[in-house]
Amino acid sequence: MRVAVLGAGSVGREVIRALMERPDTLRAADGPAMVLAGIAVRDIARAVAAGMPEALLTDAPAHLVASPDTDVIVELMGGDEPARTLIAVALAAGKPVVTANKHVIAHHGAELEAAARRNGTPFRFEAAVGGGIPVLGPIAADLAANELHAIRGIVNGTTNFILTAMRFDGRPYADVLADAKVAGYAEADPSGDVEGHDAANKLVILVRLAFGQWLDPASIQRAPSRSGADPGLPGITGVSLPDIEAAADQNLAIKLVAAAHRTPDGIVASVLPSAVSLDLPLGRTDGVLNRIEVDGTPIGSVAFSGHGAGGAATSSAVLADLMAVGRQGGSTWAGRSAAASHKAAIAPSPVEAFIGPSGTAYPVIR
Amino acid sequence: MRVAVLGAGSVGREVIRALMERPDTLRAADGPAMVLAGIAVRDIARAVAAGMPEALLTDAPAHLVASPDTDVIVELMGGDEPARTLIAVALAAGKPVVTANKHVIAHHGAELEAAARRNGTPFRFEAAVGGGIPVLGPIAADLAANELHAIRGIVNGTTNFILTAMRFDGRPYADVLADAKVAGYAEADPSGDVEGHDAANKLVILVRLAFGQWLDPASIQRAPSRSGADPGLPGITGVSLPDIEAAADQNLAIKLVAAAHRTPDGIVASVLPSAVSLDLPLGRTDGVLNRIEVDGTPIGSVAFSGHGAGGAATSSAVLADLMAVGRQGGSTWAGRSAAASHKAAIAPSPVEAFIGPSGTAYPVIR
């Protein structure tokens, strides 16, 4: 199985390294040998300097997708275009695609799913949610006999790291964010994480697998309500240190919680800074840990937790998806029915709220 | 797909009910319709009185296995024989088998795996560990690209319920056990749970999937060491209320922990009452909850948690396995290499211990 890797960022580097250094460990008992057939990067000279094999490098990812010498495409470039078109072209050509790109799946999932189903090409994206934590496959396959009611989770490590550091170190948001950038836990432009876009994208993907419906990520509420004239700020950008300290006095931790549940009218979904009881496992999910909880019948409640980010951990999911492609394992949605269009999420109704000193109203989870 | 269910206990009843009442919800988009083709019970009159369809009932499970009118066998009788022979005969005849029987897999797994592999018959047993919590499939498939180092977990709900009640209610072991029997959390003969046999069986199955080796369940240490003349008692039977209270004073909870890790000499495995830090999620896994933690490279550490017992929750895993059989999903070990014989586990070396007032030495996990 000749594998083309598009993108050599933090996840791509780990996937490339595994394919080069330990291909035998990636060969299932009933699967084919894997061969790294090409790597698409933006800057070939830099990739060569980083030790990548020059003979495999190209700066034309579309050539790798179209090449008769590649069998499977691993898309790790991230972002919208050209990832969207490259994935669509590969699927249309019958080449299985493995990706970790939550943006492209959340925004174009229905279209890409249709392209994959049209000619039965496997499309796998376990790495898009929770890094290496197995969660999408288990929801789609292992929980397939359940009616699932609700999902909630902490799915963004950057914001959880920042909120945890604010609480334990008693430092304000801006200080901790600046440190997180230096430590590599936050990007130079952190808005995708701190304003809740990344978590909303992941929620769209979780909802697709659990509830069989693609949501429009832009329709997911990301800003809490707030008393006074100003509206609440999105994601964690309005979470103040006094809010966190006042919540802690009431045995609550402020966490960015992605949550969705089914109603007869549609799917209620939100990504909101929430006040979570410290008696709950979710409230004690600290630092860069992720935790995803799923409620259903007859299963009750199950949870998946671990480190939800980082190139090495995330490569675990990408590589397992590649192995599944080799074993004819189908797509991440397993036996779930097709979902054909993105619909708007319903905003949550007001619930019990913790009002911080800033006036922000945090939904309470206990 | 014509399904025969052998056994109508707490799990069997829920599986039968789902197959009768909601077969459409069990049909994958790319899978066959499921039809309940037969039910084997010990007492037909009692099953009829319980509302089961008389036309489907038999007290001869071997006939259902041999019948040309059954395609898949769901073995939920539990115990050793006749389950072992029925499973072996079905697999040899090319009929896929789904089971929740941890005893028979732990004791005869190598033989049954060989029978399944001989002619490629699917053999699935996700329900054998953690009830409905997806854990075996995720370890075998989603974590396939990792080198797994260690597993630990709370995998027996009965003993965790008893230990939790002792700690929170301040009541001695015998009292709580008596109540647990009345409440249905413990069996009339509780030795399988309280002496650690059930947890050892589950550990054998986890080790098979994570480390590729069947262990002899009898070789797994289940009794802690103890100062003085008497040896430690197996499982939780020697855990005293003063031990639990003294541990709590040191921020430790006594939990029955199943643990295994790889060494160059073999697999170290044990099921021991252990003193777990209350700062760890494992130490705060209370009541009938289960939690299984897996460490590996590159994944780091991931955990699976939820209600690990009960007929309804466990039926979730049995039914998902049936759906996987219908979708040609292979066996629970997915692409893992064959494991052909049961070997002895290595006993753990002494580690930091908490010595309770009873003299029992509890390994410390923090």
Interface residues (C-beta under 8 A of the other chain):
Chain A: E14 A18 T25 L26 A28 A29 D30 G31 E126 G132 I133 P134 G137 P138 A141 D142 L143 A144 A145 N146 E147 P281 R284 G296 T297 P298 I299 G300 S301 V302 A303 F304 S305 G306 H307 G310 A312 A313 S315 S316 A317 L319 A320 L322 M323 A324 R327 G329 G330 A334 G335 R336 S337 A338
Chain B: E14 A18 T25 L26 A28 A29 D30 G31 E126 G132 I133 P134 G137 P138 A141 D142 L143 A144 A145 N146 E147 P281 R284 G296 T297 P298 I299 G300 S301 V302 A303 F304 S305 G306 H307 G310 A312 A313 S315 S316 A317 L319 A320 L322 M323 A324 R327 G329 G330 A334 G335 R336 S337 A338
